[in-house]
């Protein structure tokens, strides 16, 4: 508590940001804390009266009054402790929930490239473990620290009032008690941050293996993954053990020094009682205050370790909350109304992913797409097809050139307003751990049940949905694991149909379907594509023979454009792809 460096300051700033809305409850907790401290200190005087005026003087009325006073003060301590504990614990729970919500809300706004360089398990650790640490600090440790600090100051005053000579003995020992707190405290803080990072790594590794459990078991890698995870766990344990060792040394040293000082005080005080210069009641009261003071110092030393851990957690949370998003609306506010039936224009666009700055994914791309036109993107892996989809949805901004929608730069739109006009059907559909209603309605949350069912019928998903155990109420499992690949894709198509977008992005949307389902989905997509600007990433050329235009990409460059028959004649790469697929 004595050393409030920059990290402690940032911790307090973070906590105050979330505690401030509940400052009335905080004031109530502080009032209860002061009441409890004053009543506890007054008990020492009750002990003095009990011994001097009751036991030693032998006056029954004085004894009764002293007992009643102690009972009254004890009742006040109980009432104050109840109020303080409830208010502070409520505050800890509430603030922890608010911090988690703020972190999650902020994560939702961050650009996708942030998640390329930061593991999901580590982010989950910050969202859960670090916030729980702060909850412990606010709901328990911080309150104990304040109470102990207040008791330390109060007992020091009462010790000086009771006996100056004995108080000097306590004060001479105080620097010796604070010394290990300062020395070991810094070590504990550094180890706490390292321990939290190790735990985050363990969670990240376990999450990845569980997510890919079928691949692990298919390649019979269970034993190797178990050993690798064991290494991660042991590394986290080693850091945690060292942190606990340092903290245990800190607590033991403080207790030894504090109670050693009390023992010395008792020896001097006992000689004064025998000499008649100090009453037995005064010595008992002094001992009471000295024990309270030692307890306060011991508590502070223990809580100091928690505060060190909180400083590490707060530092990690501050870093996450301060992370800026690279994709934002203009400072003055973005456009919210997207032009109806707008055309798309790529003007000399070049782009490199942040994680691969030396490898351009799109090079000098210039392209005009008329409103309502269907366009197919063809090329080998790494040609830049998926990158164009991500640039259109403004998950990234190009480093050079501009992308225009209706003649307006995408950067001038409010990102959510822009994305509401688009629907993506990916090659690997994304489903959520919920029921069918939720997964289809994700395209338009305000859609009623009839509209959801209509979208499912259009995607030829209604039939298999009805055969599920609970129909549209059926729980699909994590990432839709209870459905086949084709069923998952039809749910994703139904979601896009329900959204009714202006711009449709299809990433080989029929690749996971059998021949019959593919035919039905093609009919549904043909109706969906009508009067909409549609971009299709095509791996199978047979699915794009009837689009308005085909673009051939290679290594991020547009090398040819035209219809199927034209490209067969004019583009060697397209002709080679066609020969490989149509040779049978």
HELIX and SHEET records of a PDB file:
HELIX    1   1 UNK A    6  UNK A   19  1                                  14    
HELIX    2   2 UNK A   20  UNK A   22  5                                   3    
HELIX    3   3 UNK A   23  UNK A   49  1                                  27    
HELIX    4   4 UNK A   50  UNK A   56  3                                   7    
HELIX    5   5 UNK A   60  UNK A  109  1                                  50    
HELIX    6   6 UNK A  112  UNK A  117  1                                   6    
HELIX    7   7 UNK A  120  UNK A  125  1                                   6    
HELIX    8   8 UNK A  126  UNK A  130  3                                   5    
HELIX    9   9 UNK A  131  UNK A  136  1                                   6    
HELIX   10  10 UNK A  137  UNK A  141  3                                   5    
HELIX   11  11 UNK A  142  UNK A  162  1                                  21    
HELIX   12  12 UNK A  164  UNK A  211  1                                  48    
HELIX   13  13 UNK A  213  UNK A  218  1                                   6    
HELIX   14  14 UNK A  222  UNK A  275  1                                  54    
HELIX   15  15 UNK A  280  UNK A  321  1                                  42    
HELIX   16  16 UNK A  354  UNK A  356  5                                   3    
HELIX   17  17 UNK A  385  UNK A  392  1                                   8    
HELIX   18  18 UNK A  410  UNK A  412  5                                   3    
HELIX   19  19 UNK A  415  UNK A  419  1                                   5    
HELIX   20  20 UNK A  436  UNK A  441  1                                   6    
HELIX   21  21 UNK A  449  UNK A  458  1                                  10    
HELIX   22  22 UNK A  462  UNK A  467  1                                   6    
HELIX   23  23 UNK A  471  UNK A  473  5                                   3    
HELIX   24  24 UNK A  478  UNK A  480  5                                   3    
HELIX   25  25 UNK A  485  UNK A  499  1                                  15    
HELIX   26  26 UNK A  515  UNK A  529  1                                  15    
HELIX   27  27 UNK A  541  UNK A  544  5                                   4    
HELIX   28  28 UNK A  564  UNK A  570  1                                   7    
HELIX   29  29 UNK A  572  UNK A  582  1                                  11    
SHEET    1   A 4 UNK A 360  UNK A 369  0                                        
SHEET    2   A 4 UNK A 344  UNK A 352 -1                                        
SHEET    3   A 4 UNK A 400  UNK A 405 -1                                        
SHEET    4   A 4 UNK A 408  UNK A 409 -1                                        
SHEET    1   B 6 UNK A 422  UNK A 425  0                                        
SHEET    2   B 6 UNK A 503  UNK A 507  1                                        
SHEET    3   B 6 UNK A 533  UNK A 537  1                                        
SHEET    4   B 6 UNK A 374  UNK A 378  1                                        
SHEET    5   B 6 UNK A 549  UNK A 554  1                                        
SHEET    6   B 6 UNK A 557  UNK A 562 -1                                        
END                                                                             
